[in-house]
Amino acid sequence: MLTNRQLLILQVTVDEFILTAQPVGSRQLSKKEEVPFSPATIRNEMADLEELGYLEKTHTSSGRIPSEKGYRFYVDHLLKPQLASTADMQQIQSVFQERITETEQVIQKTAMILSDLTSYTSILLGPDVRKHRVKRFSIVPLTSDSAVAIIITDSGHVENRLFQLPQGLTASDIEKMVNILNEQLTGVHLHELQRVLEKETAALLKQHIGRYGELMTSFGAAISSPQEEKVFYGGKSKLLQHPEFNDLHKARGLITMMDQANQISQLFSPNQVGIHIRIGSENNLLAMEGCSVITASYTIGEEQMGSIAIIGPTRMDYQRVVTLLDVMSGDLSRELTRILRGSR
């Protein structure tokens, strides 16, 4: 159990290191108004905090820096609620002033604004598109033997699926096909499309469409292709502005990791509601050593949920990022829900 004096010294040490990126010494802290102790007293307490594992001593300085344990204690017990500034609120609200009607455009713009506000990298996972429901089908021929099926969902999401057209298929056949698809598949979840097509829609298509067999083979394969998880980035290079990433090998490893969707998904906890902070080794990825990730969830309507992550050094301004994520996740949820209701 830390004493009140140790709590104060730990908090001010972490705050000072976040601000300066330089090891913090006892004399430096003694000049702070909020620390009414002598350098000798502070030095003794910092030594005790080091022994307890909350601070670490660097090789190049007599000062100390927070350890992962120190950061964890700081975010769990010492972070204070903070209101977003007027300037931050104006920038956040600028995302929604254009009244964009496509969810992906709003999410991408959110990623960029969050990166600009925090000076860190932001990553947004779109909601699981498999749970989107079909709102409308259209088919656009590209060449004499290929076309693209455009699937618009109830959330404004757009899926484009390329497929082959059988030789001899007419414009009238395509029109009939589109009409049948819209009659039979509107309201069906994307992950259910192939099943419903085969069991409930195929018979109608067979009655009205020439070259039915070849068409069903190519079209069925197109709509059953696996859905890629939508990942939106803001400010990938922002991390390189921080002194922790001056090591090019370390920076390259981090950027490479962010380009790999299977590793990015490990930064998020599925269906986890609220704001969560993982520090350094808690991320279980070698490339994330020395990094912290703060995540928040957002929703579209009542069912679909996505996630936001801010990646920065462990010397991250946790209080500011938590405040901004709390505001942005709520505003984003409301805006995406508005788009969903307007598209119905």
C-alpha positions in Angstrom: 0.0 0.0 0.0 1.5 3.3 -1.1 1.5 6.3 1.3 -0.1 9.5 0.2 3.3 11.0 -0.3 4.4 8.2 -2.5 1.1 8.5 -4.5 1.8 12.2 -5.1 5.4 11.6 -6.1 4.5 8.8 -8.5 1.7 10.8 -10.1 3.9 13.9 -10.6 6.8 11.7 -11.9 4.6 10.1 -14.5 3.0 13.4 -15.5 6.5 15.0 -15.9 7.9 12.2 -17.9 4.9 12.2 -20.2 5.4 15.9 -20.8 9.2 15.9 -21.2 10.3 12.4 -22.3 13.3 12.9 -20.0 14.1 11.0 -16.7 12.8 12.8 -13.7 15.0 13.7 -10.7 14.2 14.6 -7.1 15.5 18.2 -7.5 13.2 18.7 -10.5 10.2 17.5 -8.5 11.0 19.7 -5.5 10.5 22.8 -7.7 6.9 21.8 -8.4 4.3 23.7 -6.4 2.2 20.6 -5.7 5.2 18.7 -4.2 6.0 20.3 -0.8 8.9 18.1 0.0 12.7 18.5 0.1 14.9 16.9 -2.6 16.3 14.5 0.0 12.8 13.4 1.0 11.7 13.0 -2.6 14.9 11.1 -3.4 14.2 8.6 -0.6 10.6 8.1 -1.7 11.6 7.6 -5.3 14.1 5.0 -4.2 11.4 3.2 -2.4 9.1 3.4 -5.4 11.9 1.9 -7.5 12.3 -0.9 -5.1 8.6 -1.5 -5.2 8.8 -1.7 -9.0 6.8 1.5 -9.9 9.9 3.5 -11.1 13.0 2.5 -13.0 16.5 4.1 -13.1 18.0 4.7 -16.5 21.6 4.1 -17.4 22.2 7.5 -18.7 20.8 9.7 -16.0 20.3 9.9 -12.2 16.6 10.5 -12.8 13.9 7.8 -12.9 11.1 6.9 -15.3 7.9 5.0 -14.8 7.9 1.2 -15.2 5.1 -0.7 -16.8 3.8 -1.4 -13.3 4.0 2.3 -12.5 2.0 3.2 -15.6 -0.6 0.5 -14.8 -1.0 1.9 -11.3 -1.2 5.4 -12.7 -4.0 4.6 -15.2 -5.9 2.4 -12.7 -5.8 4.7 -9.7 -4.5 8.2 -10.5 -6.2 9.3 -13.7 -8.7 12.0 -13.0 -11.8 12.7 -15.1 -11.3 15.6 -17.5 -13.6 17.5 -19.8 -12.5 18.0 -23.4 -11.5 21.5 -24.4 -13.7 23.7 -26.5 -11.1 23.5 -29.4 -11.1 19.6 -29.2 -14.9 19.5 -29.2 -15.1 21.7 -32.2 -12.7 19.5 -34.1 -14.5 16.3 -33.1 -17.8 17.8 -34.2 -16.4 18.7 -37.5 -16.5 15.0 -38.4 -20.3 15.1 -38.4 -21.1 18.5 -39.7 -21.0 17.4 -43.3 -23.8 14.9 -42.7 -22.0 12.2 -44.6 -24.4 9.3 -45.6 -21.9 6.4 -45.8 -20.6 4.8 -42.6 -17.2 4.1 -43.9 -16.5 7.7 -44.8 -17.5 8.8 -41.3 -15.2 6.1 -39.8 -12.3 7.0 -42.0 -12.6 10.7 -41.1 -12.9 9.9 -37.4 -9.6 8.0 -37.6 -7.8 11.0 -39.2 -9.3 13.5 -36.6 -8.3 11.3 -33.7 -4.7 11.0 -35.0 -4.5 14.8 -35.5 -5.8 15.5 -32.0 -3.6 13.0 -30.1 -0.5 13.0 -32.4 -0.6 9.2 -32.2 -1.8 6.5 -34.6 -5.5 5.7 -34.6 -7.0 2.4 -35.9 -10.7 1.8 -36.3 -12.3 -1.6 -36.9 -15.5 -1.3 -38.8 -18.5 -3.3 -37.5 -18.8 -6.9 -38.5 -20.2 -6.5 -42.0 -21.6 -10.0 -41.9 -24.3 -8.7 -39.7 -25.4 -6.0 -42.1 -28.7 -6.6 -43.9 -29.1 -6.1 -47.6 -31.0 -3.0 -48.6 -30.6 -3.1 -52.3 -28.9 -5.1 -55.1 -27.7 -3.8 -58.5 -25.7 -5.4 -61.2 -23.4 -3.4 -63.6 -22.0 -5.2 -66.6 -18.3 -4.4 -67.1 -17.5 -6.4 -70.2 -19.4 -8.9 -72.4 -18.4 -11.6 -69.9 -18.1 -9.9 -66.5 -20.1 -7.8 -64.2 -20.0 -6.4 -60.7 -22.8 -7.0 -58.1 -23.2 -3.9 -55.9 -24.8 -4.7 -52.5 -25.9 -1.7 -50.4 -26.7 -2.6 -46.8 -29.0 -1.0 -44.2 -26.0 0.8 -42.6 -24.8 2.5 -45.8 -22.0 -0.1 -46.3 -21.3 -0.9 -50.0 -20.0 -4.3 -51.1 -18.7 -4.8 -54.7 -18.5 -8.4 -55.9 -17.0 -9.2 -59.3 -18.4 -12.3 -61.2 -18.4 -13.8 -64.6 -21.4 -13.5 -67.0 -22.3 -16.6 -69.1 -22.1 -16.2 -72.8 -25.4 -15.2 -74.3 -26.9 -13.6 -71.1 -29.0 -10.7 -72.2 -29.7 -7.3 -70.7 -33.3 -8.5 -70.0 -31.9 -11.5 -68.1 -29.8 -9.2 -65.9 -32.8 -6.9 -65.2 -34.9 -9.9 -64.2 -32.1 -11.2 -62.0 -31.8 -7.8 -60.2 -35.6 -7.7 -59.6 -35.7 -11.2 -58.2 -32.6 -10.6 -55.9 -34.2 -7.4 -54.5 -37.5 -9.2 -53.9 -36.0 -12.2 -52.3 -32.8 -11.0 -50.5 -33.7 -7.6 -49.1 -33.3 -7.7 -45.3 -31.1 -10.8 -45.4 -27.8 -10.7 -43.4 -24.7 -10.7 -45.6 -23.5 -13.9 -44.1 -26.8 -15.6 -44.9 -26.9 -14.6 -48.6 -25.5 -17.8 -50.1 -27.8 -20.0 -48.0 -30.9 -18.0 -48.9 -29.9 -17.7 -52.5 -29.5 -21.5 -52.8 -32.6 -22.5 -50.8 -35.1 -19.8 -51.5 -34.1 -17.8 -54.5 -32.5 -20.2 -56.9 -35.8 -21.8 -58.1 -37.1 -18.4 -59.2 -33.9 -17.5 -61.0 -34.1 -20.9 -62.8 -37.6 -20.2 -64.0 -36.8 -16.7 -65.5 -33.1 -16.6 -66.4 -31.3 -18.2 -69.3 -28.0 -20.0 -68.8 -29.0 -20.3 -65.1 -26.5 -23.0 -64.1 -23.4 -21.1 -65.2 -24.7 -17.9 -63.7 -25.4 -19.5 -60.3 -22.0 -20.9 -60.2 -20.2 -17.6 -60.7 -22.6 -15.4 -58.8 -22.9 -17.8 -55.9 -19.1 -17.9 -55.5 -18.9 -14.1 -55.6 -21.4 -13.5 -52.8 -20.0 -16.3 -50.6 -16.4 -14.9 -50.7 -15.1 -14.2 -47.1 -15.7 -10.8 -45.8 -12.5 -8.9 -45.0 -12.4 -7.0 -41.8 -12.5 -3.3 -42.5 -9.6 -1.5 -40.9 -9.2 2.3 -41.1 -6.0 4.1 -40.2 -5.2 7.6 -39.1 -1.6 8.9 -38.9 0.4 5.7 -39.3 3.6 7.8 -39.4 2.7 9.9 -36.3 4.4 7.4 -34.0 7.7 8.1 -35.7 7.6 11.7 -34.3 8.1 10.4 -30.8 11.6 9.9 -29.5 10.9 6.3 -28.4 10.8 5.4 -32.1 14.0 6.9 -33.2 15.3 3.3 -33.5 14.6 2.6 -37.1 14.5 -1.2 -36.5 11.9 -0.8 -33.8 9.9 1.7 -35.9 9.9 -0.6 -38.9 8.7 -3.6 -36.9 5.8 -1.5 -35.5 4.7 -0.2 -39.0 5.0 -3.8 -40.4 2.8 -5.1 -37.6 0.2 -2.5 -38.3 0.0 -3.7 -42.0 -0.9 -7.2 -40.9 -4.7 -7.5 -40.2 -4.3 -10.7 -38.2 -2.0 -9.0 -35.7 -4.0 -5.8 -35.6 -7.0 -7.7 -34.5 -5.1 -8.9 -31.5 -5.0 -5.3 -30.2 -8.8 -5.4 -29.8 -11.0 -7.5 -27.5 -14.1 -8.7 -29.4 -17.4 -7.4 -28.0 -15.5 -5.5 -25.2 -17.6 -2.5 -24.2 -16.1 0.8 -22.8 -12.5 2.1 -22.6 -9.6 -0.3 -21.9 -5.9 0.4 -21.6 -3.1 -2.1 -22.3 0.5 -1.2 -21.6 3.6 -2.6 -23.1 3.9 -6.4 -22.7 0.2 -6.6 -21.9 -0.4 -6.4 -25.7 1.4 -9.8 -26.2 3.1 -8.6 -29.4 6.9 -8.2 -29.6 6.5 -5.2 -32.0 4.3 -3.5 -29.3 7.1 -3.4 -26.7 7.2 0.1 -25.4 3.7 0.9 -26.7 0.4 1.4 -25.1 -3.0 0.8 -26.7 -6.2 2.5 -25.5 -9.4 1.1 -27.1 -13.0 2.1 -27.0 -16.2 0.6 -28.6 -18.8 2.3 -30.7 -22.1 1.0 -32.0 -24.4 1.4 -35.0 -28.0 1.0 -33.9 -28.5 -1.6 -31.2 -26.6 -4.6 -32.7 -23.5 -3.7 -34.6 -20.3 -2.8 -32.8 -16.9 -1.6 -33.9 -13.7 -0.6 -32.1 -11.3 2.3 -31.9 -7.7 2.1 -30.9 -5.1 4.7 -30.2 -1.5 3.4 -30.3 1.3 5.5 -28.7 4.4 5.1 -26.6 4.0 3.9 -23.0 4.8 7.6 -22.3 1.3 8.4 -23.6 -0.9 11.2 -22.5 -3.4 8.8 -21.1 -5.8 11.3 -19.6 -6.1 13.3 -22.8 -6.6 10.2 -25.0 -9.2 8.6 -22.6 -11.1 11.9 -22.6 -11.1 12.2 -26.4 -12.0 8.5 -27.0 -14.9 8.8 -24.6 -16.3 11.8 -26.4 -15.6 10.5 -29.9 -16.9 7.0 -29.4 -20.2 8.4 -28.1 -20.6 10.9 -30.9 -19.6 8.4 -33.6 -22.2 5.9 -32.3 -24.9 8.6 -32.5 -23.9 9.7 -36.0 -23.7 6.1 -37.4 -27.1 5.3 -35.8 -28.5 8.4 -37.6 -27.1 7.2 -40.9 -28.6 3.7 -40.3 -32.1 5.1 -39.5 -31.9 7.4 -42.5 -31.1 4.6 -44.9 -34.1 2.6 -44.0 
